[in-house]
Amino acid sequence: MTETPNHEDSAQPNRRVAIGAGVAALGGAAVGSGLGFAAARARQTNASALPNAGELDNNLGAASHLFHLDAEEPLRFDGGTLQGAHEGNFPVLAGQQGSVYLVRLEPGGIREPHWHPTAWELNYVISGTTRWSILGTHPDGTYRRDVFEASKGDLVFAPQGYFHYFENHTTDTTLEVLVIFNTSAQEPNDDIGIVGTLNSIPRDVLAVCFGVPETAFGQVPTDIKPVVITKRPR
């Protein structure tokens, strides 16, 4: 059952949560500039390989239109797996600005809070129940935090640049989500996680922004990975 969004949080978000997430998004630009540039560079490279509509048509006529997504070797994480189809492994997508990923989260699995600088995503829940949080800014300058649950058959849209995460908060059911992006690049080239974001900002600056001692960030890990699926300890 889908929960009603927390409109109280939406209207008056906790100041530290809003500031922290805002800092994460702004600070992520620093660590993400390299990733964003890499994504743009990758797209430029692929575009140069298919520079005109005729070559795009030729590619569509020559490349296979079938991809066995479930047969693709998954990336394995502590909290689940990730399988994707993109122009790197599904050539018919070259120049089409589209990719798709199948995310499986074990019970307690969490997709690291993150954002995508150059792509939106549309998520279809195949099975299970997932808890979402999406944070974005709006024309009046305020933050809007949308918190809700999505179940089998539901669609969730995360706009480009919005900070978000989802998790499988159940204890006994695997969650499956199909994620569609409007980019042909591989997800790691357009993904900035919260750990990388925090590591892009000096600890003393984080302390000032959060209003806590600098030592509060002493245990933030420095091992930065492009895509993270973790899980809650049992």
LODRENKOL-918034 format. One record per residue (C-alpha): residue in three letters; x, z negated, y; residue number from 0. Coordinates in Angstrom, 3 decimals, padded with zeros to 6 digits, m for minus. Example, Ala and Ser with C-alpha at 12.3 -4.5 7.8 and 13.67 -1.06 7.14 Angstrom:
BEGIN
<rec res="ALA" x="012.300" z="m007.800" y="m004.500" n="0"/>
<rec res="SER" x="013.670" z="m007.140" y="m001.060" n="1"/>
//
This chain:
BEGIN
<rec res="MET" x="000.000" z="000.000" y="000.000" n="0"/>
<rec res="THR" x="001.452" z="001.003" y="003.391" n="1"/>
<rec res="GLU" x="001.771" z="m001.871" y="005.847" n="2"/>
<rec res="THR" x="000.595" z="m001.541" y="009.442" n="3"/>
<rec res="PRO" x="003.612" z="m001.088" y="011.713" n="4"/>
<rec res="ASN" x="004.715" z="m004.231" y="013.498" n="5"/>
<rec res="HIS" x="003.403" z="m003.380" y="016.968" n="6"/>
<rec res="GLU" x="004.488" z="m006.715" y="018.364" n="7"/>
<rec res="ASP" x="008.067" z="m005.854" y="017.475" n="8"/>
<rec res="SER" x="007.492" z="m002.355" y="018.818" n="9"/>
<rec res="ALA" x="006.302" z="m003.584" y="022.182" n="10"/>
<rec res="GLN" x="008.732" z="m006.460" y="022.654" n="11"/>
<rec res="PRO" x="011.688" z="m006.153" y="020.302" n="12"/>
<rec res="ASN" x="014.098" z="m009.045" y="020.033" n="13"/>
<rec res="ARG" x="016.642" z="m008.487" y="022.789" n="14"/>
<rec res="ARG" x="019.676" z="m009.045" y="020.615" n="15"/>
<rec res="VAL" x="018.326" z="m006.763" y="017.896" n="16"/>
<rec res="ALA" x="017.645" z="m004.047" y="020.446" n="17"/>
<rec res="ILE" x="020.996" z="m004.493" y="022.177" n="18"/>
<rec res="GLY" x="022.828" z="m004.608" y="018.865" n="19"/>
<rec res="ALA" x="021.170" z="m001.485" y="017.558" n="20"/>
<rec res="GLY" x="021.697" z="000.225" y="020.893" n="21"/>
<rec res="VAL" x="025.368" z="m000.721" y="020.841" n="22"/>
<rec res="ALA" x="025.558" z="000.544" y="017.278" n="23"/>
<rec res="ALA" x="024.092" z="003.871" y="018.301" n="24"/>
<rec res="LEU" x="026.264" z="004.212" y="021.391" n="25"/>
<rec res="GLY" x="029.375" z="002.918" y="019.694" n="26"/>
<rec res="GLY" x="028.665" z="005.181" y="016.749" n="27"/>
<rec res="ALA" x="029.188" z="008.101" y="019.038" n="28"/>
<rec res="ALA" x="032.838" z="007.163" y="019.214" n="29"/>
<rec res="VAL" x="033.432" z="007.034" y="015.481" n="30"/>
<rec res="GLY" x="030.905" z="009.790" y="014.967" n="31"/>
<rec res="SER" x="032.404" z="012.225" y="017.411" n="32"/>
<rec res="GLY" x="034.886" z="013.272" y="014.758" n="33"/>
<rec res="LEU" x="032.151" z="013.561" y="012.135" n="34"/>
<rec res="GLY" x="029.839" z="015.376" y="014.537" n="35"/>
<rec res="PHE" x="032.630" z="017.737" y="015.521" n="36"/>
<rec res="ALA" x="033.403" z="018.316" y="011.849" n="37"/>
<rec res="ALA" x="029.752" z="019.148" y="011.213" n="38"/>
<rec res="ALA" x="029.670" z="021.552" y="014.142" n="39"/>
<rec res="ARG" x="032.954" z="023.081" y="013.010" n="40"/>
<rec res="ALA" x="031.584" z="023.512" y="009.496" n="41"/>
<rec res="ARG" x="028.493" z="025.239" y="010.840" n="42"/>
<rec res="GLN" x="030.615" z="027.516" y="013.015" n="43"/>
<rec res="THR" x="032.772" z="028.407" y="010.021" n="44"/>
<rec res="ASN" x="029.749" z="029.161" y="007.884" n="45"/>
<rec res="ALA" x="028.130" z="031.091" y="010.714" n="46"/>
<rec res="SER" x="031.233" z="033.265" y="011.044" n="47"/>
<rec res="ALA" x="030.984" z="034.033" y="007.333" n="48"/>
<rec res="LEU" x="027.414" z="035.274" y="007.883" n="49"/>
<rec res="PRO" x="027.477" z="036.483" y="011.492" n="50"/>
<rec res="ASN" x="024.337" z="038.597" y="011.623" n="51"/>
<rec res="ALA" x="020.833" z="038.960" y="010.256" n="52"/>
<rec res="GLY" x="021.865" z="041.819" y="007.976" n="53"/>
<rec res="GLU" x="024.469" z="039.727" y="006.182" n="54"/>
<rec res="LEU" x="022.023" z="036.840" y="005.956" n="55"/>
<rec res="ASP" x="019.533" z="039.191" y="004.320" n="56"/>
<rec res="ASN" x="022.224" z="040.492" y="001.960" n="57"/>
<rec res="ASN" x="023.090" z="036.927" y="001.006" n="58"/>
<rec res="LEU" x="019.438" z="036.160" y="000.327" n="59"/>
<rec res="GLY" x="019.257" z="039.260" y="m001.851" n="60"/>
<rec res="ALA" x="022.426" z="038.486" y="m003.821" n="61"/>
<rec res="ALA" x="022.511" z="034.696" y="m004.155" n="62"/>
<rec res="SER" x="020.394" z="032.872" y="m006.688" n="63"/>
<rec res="HIS" x="017.252" z="031.256" y="m005.319" n="64"/>
<rec res="LEU" x="017.211" z="028.672" y="m008.114" n="65"/>
<rec res="PHE" x="019.148" z="025.399" y="m008.081" n="66"/>
<rec res="HIS" x="018.936" z="022.780" y="m010.818" n="67"/>
<rec res="LEU" x="019.039" z="019.717" y="m008.589" n="68"/>
<rec res="ASP" x="018.562" z="017.186" y="m011.350" n="69"/>
<rec res="ALA" x="021.502" z="018.713" y="m013.258" n="70"/>
<rec res="GLU" x="023.853" z="018.263" y="m010.294" n="71"/>
<rec res="GLU" x="026.423" z="015.532" y="m010.924" n="72"/>
<rec res="PRO" x="025.259" z="012.624" y="m008.757" n="73"/>
<rec res="LEU" x="027.346" z="010.529" y="m006.423" n="74"/>
<rec res="ARG" x="027.157" z="007.004" y="m007.799" n="75"/>
<rec res="PHE" x="027.026" z="003.841" y="m005.718" n="76"/>
<rec res="ASP" x="026.438" z="000.150" y="m006.339" n="77"/>
<rec res="GLY" x="022.778" z="000.502" y="m005.424" n="78"/>
<rec res="GLY" x="021.858" z="003.939" y="m006.714" n="79"/>
<rec res="THR" x="022.694" z="007.639" y="m006.786" n="80"/>
<rec res="LEU" x="022.621" z="010.695" y="m004.534" n="81"/>
<rec res="GLN" x="022.222" z="014.334" y="m005.578" n="82"/>
<rec res="GLY" x="022.195" z="017.141" y="m003.044" n="83"/>
<rec res="ALA" x="021.750" z="020.864" y="m002.551" n="84"/>
<rec res="HIS" x="023.496" z="022.352" y="000.481" n="85"/>
<rec res="GLU" x="025.308" z="025.555" y="001.395" n="86"/>
<rec res="GLY" x="028.449" z="024.278" y="m000.329" n="87"/>
<rec res="ASN" x="026.870" z="024.271" y="m003.793" n="88"/>
<rec res="PHE" x="023.712" z="026.383" y="m003.252" n="89"/>
<rec res="PRO" x="024.985" z="029.577" y="m001.539" n="90"/>
<rec res="VAL" x="021.535" z="030.935" y="m000.714" n="91"/>
<rec res="LEU" x="021.280" z="028.160" y="001.928" n="92"/>
<rec res="ALA" x="024.227" z="029.574" y="003.937" n="93"/>
<rec res="GLY" x="023.093" z="030.019" y="007.524" n="94"/>
<rec res="GLN" x="019.583" z="028.725" y="006.795" n="95"/>
<rec res="GLN" x="019.940" z="025.280" y="008.409" n="96"/>
<rec res="GLY" x="018.452" z="023.407" y="005.482" n="97"/>
<rec res="SER" x="019.560" z="020.994" y="002.768" n="98"/>
<rec res="VAL" x="017.894" z="018.524" y="000.410" n="99"/>
<rec res="TYR" x="018.933" z="015.309" y="m001.322" n="100"/>
<rec res="LEU" x="017.439" z="013.227" y="m004.093" n="101"/>
<rec res="VAL" x="018.051" z="009.523" y="m003.525" n="102"/>
<rec res="ARG" x="017.519" z="007.024" y="m006.309" n="103"/>
<rec res="LEU" x="017.690" z="003.343" y="m005.400" n="104"/>
<rec res="GLU" x="017.807" z="000.670" y="m008.046" n="105"/>
<rec res="PRO" x="015.784" z="m002.518" y="m007.505" n="106"/>
<rec res="GLY" x="017.352" z="m004.203" y="m004.484" n="107"/>
<rec res="GLY" x="019.084" z="m000.959" y="m003.455" n="108"/>
<rec res="ILE" x="019.667" z="m000.277" y="000.246" n="109"/>
<rec res="ARG" x="020.579" z="002.923" y="002.048" n="110"/>
<rec res="GLU" x="023.042" z="001.722" y="004.674" n="111"/>
<rec res="PRO" x="021.564" z="001.703" y="008.209" n="112"/>
<rec res="HIS" x="022.726" z="004.940" y="009.810" n="113"/>
<rec res="TRP" x="021.866" z="007.847" y="012.078" n="114"/>
<rec res="HIS" x="022.349" z="011.618" y="012.155" n="115"/>
<rec res="PRO" x="023.639" z="013.088" y="015.446" n="116"/>
<rec res="THR" x="022.516" z="016.675" y="014.792" n="117"/>
<rec res="ALA" x="019.677" z="016.618" y="012.265" n="118"/>
<rec res="TRP" x="016.244" z="015.166" y="011.645" n="119"/>
<rec res="GLU" x="015.089" z="014.249" y="008.155" n="120"/>
<rec res="LEU" x="011.790" z="014.370" y="006.292" n="121"/>
<rec res="ASN" x="011.509" z="011.945" y="003.374" n="122"/>
<rec res="TYR" x="009.032" z="012.303" y="000.514" n="123"/>
<rec res="VAL" x="008.544" z="009.274" y="m001.741" n="124"/>
<rec res="ILE" x="008.398" z="010.555" y="m005.329" n="125"/>
<rec res="SER" x="008.046" z="007.162" y="m006.974" n="126"/>
<rec res="GLY" x="008.262" z="003.501" y="m006.108" n="127"/>
<rec res="THR" x="007.784" z="001.630" y="m002.845" n="128"/>
<rec res="THR" x="010.244" z="001.579" y="000.027" n="129"/>
<rec res="ARG" x="010.640" z="m000.508" y="003.159" n="130"/>
<rec res="TRP" x="011.662" z="001.369" y="006.313" n="131"/>
<rec res="SER" x="012.913" z="000.538" y="009.791" n="132"/>
<rec res="ILE" x="013.376" z="003.248" y="012.442" n="133"/>
<rec res="LEU" x="014.716" z="002.545" y="015.928" n="134"/>
<rec res="GLY" x="014.630" z="004.970" y="018.838" n="135"/>
<rec res="THR" x="014.368" z="005.146" y="022.597" n="136"/>
<rec res="HIS" x="011.459" z="006.569" y="024.542" n="137"/>
<rec res="PRO" x="010.918" z="008.104" y="028.001" n="138"/>
<rec res="ASP" x="010.056" z="004.748" y="029.611" n="139"/>
<rec res="GLY" x="013.499" z="003.438" y="028.626" n="140"/>
<rec res="THR" x="012.344" z="000.878" y="026.071" n="141"/>
<rec res="TYR" x="013.214" z="000.615" y="022.402" n="142"/>
<rec res="ARG" x="010.605" z="001.232" y="019.762" n="143"/>
<rec res="ARG" x="011.169" z="m000.271" y="016.337" n="144"/>
<rec res="ASP" x="008.824" z="001.022" y="013.666" n="145"/>
<rec res="VAL" x="008.771" z="m001.154" y="010.523" n="146"/>
<rec res="PHE" x="006.608" z="m000.206" y="007.549" n="147"/>
<rec res="GLU" x="006.353" z="000.360" y="003.819" n="148"/>
<rec res="ALA" x="005.964" z="003.786" y="002.204" n="149"/>
<rec res="SER" x="004.761" z="004.425" y="m001.334" n="150"/>
<rec res="LYS" x="004.466" z="007.300" y="m003.805" n="151"/>
<rec res="GLY" x="003.139" z="010.417" y="m002.092" n="152"/>
<rec res="ASP" x="004.014" z="009.280" y="001.454" n="153"/>
<rec res="LEU" x="006.110" z="011.197" y="003.998" n="154"/>
<rec res="VAL" x="008.489" z="009.538" y="006.454" n="155"/>
<rec res="PHE" x="010.014" z="011.383" y="009.411" n="156"/>
<rec res="ALA" x="013.261" z="010.144" y="010.994" n="157"/>
<rec res="PRO" x="013.972" z="012.033" y="014.233" n="158"/>
<rec res="GLN" x="017.429" z="013.324" y="015.077" n="159"/>
<rec res="GLY" x="019.641" z="010.546" y="016.415" n="160"/>
<rec res="TYR" x="017.268" z="007.690" y="015.493" n="161"/>
<rec res="PHE" x="018.863" z="004.642" y="013.860" n="162"/>
<rec res="HIS" x="017.185" z="003.964" y="010.495" n="163"/>
<rec res="TYR" x="017.464" z="002.627" y="006.992" n="164"/>
<rec res="PHE" x="015.325" z="002.243" y="003.898" n="165"/>
<rec res="GLU" x="015.498" z="000.016" y="000.848" n="166"/>
<rec res="ASN" x="013.957" z="m000.639" y="m002.533" n="167"/>
<rec res="HIS" x="012.865" z="m004.234" y="m002.087" n="168"/>
<rec res="THR" x="011.181" z="m004.405" y="m005.489" n="169"/>
<rec res="THR" x="012.736" z="m006.243" y="m008.424" n="170"/>
<rec res="ASP" x="011.746" z="m003.999" y="m011.316" n="171"/>
<rec res="THR" x="011.064" z="m000.404" y="m010.183" n="172"/>
<rec res="THR" x="013.439" z="002.465" y="m009.372" n="173"/>
<rec res="LEU" x="012.764" z="004.215" y="m006.071" n="174"/>
<rec res="GLU" x="013.050" z="008.013" y="m005.795" n="175"/>
<rec res="VAL" x="013.018" z="009.746" y="m002.402" n="176"/>
<rec res="LEU" x="013.504" z="013.454" y="m001.687" n="177"/>
<rec res="VAL" x="015.173" z="013.919" y="001.717" n="178"/>
<rec res="ILE" x="015.048" z="017.265" y="003.550" n="179"/>
<rec res="PHE" x="017.381" z="017.938" y="006.505" n="180"/>
<rec res="ASN" x="017.330" z="020.729" y="009.078" n="181"/>
<rec res="THR" x="021.034" z="021.387" y="008.553" n="182"/>
<rec res="SER" x="022.943" z="023.297" y="005.879" n="183"/>
<rec res="ALA" x="025.921" z="020.939" y="006.144" n="184"/>
<rec res="GLN" x="026.616" z="018.271" y="003.553" n="185"/>
<rec res="GLU" x="025.168" z="014.890" y="004.521" n="186"/>
<rec res="PRO" x="028.539" z="013.125" y="005.020" n="187"/>
<rec res="ASN" x="029.299" z="015.586" y="007.839" n="188"/>
<rec res="ASP" x="026.301" z="014.357" y="009.833" n="189"/>
<rec res="ASP" x="026.019" z="010.695" y="008.875" n="190"/>
<rec res="ILE" x="027.211" z="007.674" y="010.877" n="191"/>
<rec res="GLY" x="026.721" z="004.290" y="009.199" n="192"/>
<rec res="ILE" x="026.531" z="000.836" y="010.722" n="193"/>
<rec res="VAL" x="029.878" z="m000.283" y="009.250" n="194"/>
<rec res="GLY" x="031.708" z="002.652" y="010.803" n="195"/>
<rec res="THR" x="029.829" z="002.090" y="014.050" n="196"/>
<rec res="LEU" x="030.817" z="m001.565" y="014.299" n="197"/>
<rec res="ASN" x="034.428" z="m000.707" y="013.502" n="198"/>
<rec res="SER" x="034.532" z="001.727" y="016.416" n="199"/>
<rec res="ILE" x="033.955" z="m001.118" y="018.912" n="200"/>
<rec res="PRO" x="036.531" z="m003.839" y="019.741" n="201"/>
<rec res="ARG" x="035.550" z="m007.240" y="018.396" n="202"/>
<rec res="ASP" x="035.629" z="m008.857" y="021.836" n="203"/>
<rec res="VAL" x="033.179" z="m006.250" y="023.152" n="204"/>
<rec res="LEU" x="030.844" z="m006.852" y="020.197" n="205"/>
<rec res="ALA" x="031.019" z="m010.588" y="020.880" n="206"/>
<rec res="VAL" x="029.978" z="m010.103" y="024.507" n="207"/>
<rec res="CYS" x="027.131" z="m007.738" y="023.625" n="208"/>
<rec res="PHE" x="025.722" z="m009.967" y="020.887" n="209"/>
<rec res="GLY" x="026.373" z="m013.203" y="022.783" n="210"/>
<rec res="VAL" x="028.241" z="m014.794" y="019.868" n="211"/>
<rec res="PRO" x="031.870" z="m015.835" y="019.267" n="212"/>
<rec res="GLU" x="034.317" z="m013.069" y="018.385" n="213"/>
<rec res="THR" x="034.948" z="m014.818" y="015.065" n="214"/>
<rec res="ALA" x="031.392" z="m013.934" y="014.035" n="215"/>
<rec res="PHE" x="032.635" z="m010.406" y="013.282" n="216"/>
<rec res="GLY" x="035.707" z="m011.501" y="011.354" n="217"/>
<rec res="GLN" x="034.221" z="m010.612" y="007.985" n="218"/>
<rec res="VAL" x="032.926" z="m007.159" y="008.906" n="219"/>
<rec res="PRO" x="034.608" z="m004.854" y="006.353" n="220"/>
<rec res="THR" x="036.997" z="m002.215" y="007.635" n="221"/>
<rec res="ASP" x="036.638" z="000.102" y="004.631" n="222"/>
<rec res="ILE" x="034.546" z="002.937" y="006.080" n="223"/>
<rec res="LYS" x="032.742" z="005.319" y="003.728" n="224"/>
<rec res="PRO" x="030.786" z="008.436" y="004.741" n="225"/>
<rec res="VAL" x="027.628" z="007.583" y="002.780" n="226"/>
<rec res="VAL" x="026.768" z="004.151" y="001.423" n="227"/>
<rec res="ILE" x="024.073" z="002.971" y="m000.978" n="228"/>
<rec res="THR" x="024.470" z="m000.706" y="m001.661" n="229"/>
<rec res="LYS" x="022.247" z="m003.435" y="m003.098" n="230"/>
<rec res="ARG" x="021.224" z="m007.021" y="m002.559" n="231"/>
<rec res="PRO" x="022.939" z="m009.595" y="m004.760" n="232"/>
<rec res="ARG" x="020.710" z="m011.131" y="m007.418" n="233"/>
//
